Amino acid sequence: MERMIFFIYRVLMQGIRIYSFVWFIWIVMSWLNSFGVIQINHYNGAIRFLHKITDGVIDRVFGNFRDRLVVGMIDLSPLLFLFLLTTVLPVVFTNLFNMILRLL
């Protein structure tokens, strides 16, 4: 039973890492697009995929607080979400899984 819980934990942590990497790519691309360095082709399949898995997440996480995270042309809410995703969420899941393992 412990091996299965540990396996679920590892898969979940890898999923968080991959999703964090996707967010990092999307943040950099959107900033480069905002500053006119690159032009994003929204008909590209990879761009549509990135948009589909990132669209709306920030609005659900931050809600009305998101308006306060915009500085000039740069929206800092995706960066804050990435920080939470890479630092806070792994600690929460690690503690949760340790608690589950202690209960078993």
C-alpha positions as CSV (number, residue, x, y, z in Angstrom):
1,M,0.0,0.0,0.0
2,E,2.9,2.4,0.8
3,R,4.4,1.7,-2.6
4,M,1.2,2.7,-4.3
5,I,0.9,5.9,-2.3
6,F,4.5,6.7,-3.1
7,F,3.9,6.0,-6.8
8,I,0.9,8.4,-6.8
9,Y,3.0,11.0,-5.0
10,R,5.8,10.7,-7.6
11,V,3.4,10.9,-10.5
12,L,1.7,14.0,-9.0
13,M,5.0,15.7,-8.4
14,Q,6.1,15.0,-11.9
15,G,2.8,16.4,-13.2
16,I,3.4,19.6,-11.2
17,R,6.9,19.9,-12.7
18,I,5.7,19.4,-16.2
19,Y,2.9,21.9,-15.7
20,S,5.3,24.4,-14.2
21,F,7.5,24.1,-17.3
22,V,4.5,24.7,-19.5
23,W,3.7,27.8,-17.5
24,F,7.2,29.0,-17.7
25,I,7.2,28.7,-21.5
26,W,3.9,30.4,-21.8
27,I,5.0,33.3,-19.5
28,V,8.2,33.9,-21.5
29,M,6.3,33.7,-24.8
30,S,3.6,36.1,-23.7
31,W,6.1,38.6,-22.4
32,L,8.1,38.4,-25.7
33,N,4.9,38.9,-27.6
34,S,4.0,41.9,-25.4
35,F,7.3,43.6,-26.1
36,G,7.1,42.9,-29.8
37,V,10.1,40.5,-29.9
38,I,8.1,37.6,-31.4
39,Q,4.8,37.3,-33.1
40,I,2.7,34.4,-31.8
41,N,0.8,32.5,-34.4
42,H,-2.5,31.5,-32.7
43,Y,-3.2,29.0,-35.5
44,N,-0.2,26.9,-34.6
45,G,-1.2,23.6,-32.9
46,A,1.4,23.9,-30.1
47,I,0.3,27.5,-29.3
48,R,-3.3,26.4,-29.2
49,F,-2.4,23.5,-26.9
50,L,-0.5,25.8,-24.5
51,H,-3.4,28.3,-24.6
52,K,-5.9,25.5,-23.9
53,I,-4.1,24.2,-20.8
54,T,-3.3,27.6,-19.3
55,D,-6.4,29.6,-20.2
56,G,-8.6,30.5,-17.3
57,V,-6.4,29.0,-14.6
58,I,-5.1,32.3,-13.3
59,D,-8.7,33.8,-13.2
60,R,-9.9,30.9,-11.1
61,V,-6.9,31.1,-8.7
62,F,-6.6,34.8,-8.2
63,G,-10.1,36.0,-9.0
64,N,-10.6,39.8,-8.6
65,F,-7.1,40.1,-7.0
66,R,-5.5,39.6,-10.4
67,D,-6.1,43.3,-11.4
68,R,-3.7,44.4,-8.7
69,L,-0.9,42.2,-10.1
70,V,-0.6,44.2,-13.4
71,V,2.4,46.5,-13.5
72,G,2.4,48.6,-16.7
73,M,2.2,46.2,-19.6
74,I,3.3,43.1,-17.6
75,D,0.8,40.9,-15.8
76,L,2.6,39.4,-12.8
77,S,-0.1,37.0,-11.9
78,P,1.2,34.1,-14.1
79,L,4.6,34.6,-12.5
80,L,3.1,34.5,-9.0
81,F,1.1,31.4,-10.0
82,L,4.3,29.8,-11.2
83,F,6.0,30.6,-7.9
84,L,3.1,29.0,-6.0
85,L,3.1,26.0,-8.2
86,T,6.8,25.3,-7.8
87,T,7.2,26.2,-4.1
88,V,4.0,26.0,-2.1
89,L,2.1,23.2,-3.8
90,P,5.0,20.6,-3.5
91,V,5.3,21.4,0.2
92,V,1.6,21.0,0.7
93,F,1.5,17.7,-1.2
94,T,4.6,16.3,0.6
95,N,3.1,17.0,4.0
96,L,-0.3,15.6,2.9
97,F,1.3,12.3,1.7
98,N,3.5,12.1,4.8
99,M,0.3,12.4,6.9
100,I,-1.4,9.7,4.9
101,L,1.6,7.4,5.2
102,R,1.7,7.9,9.0
103,L,-2.0,7.0,9.2
104,L,-1.4,3.7,7.5
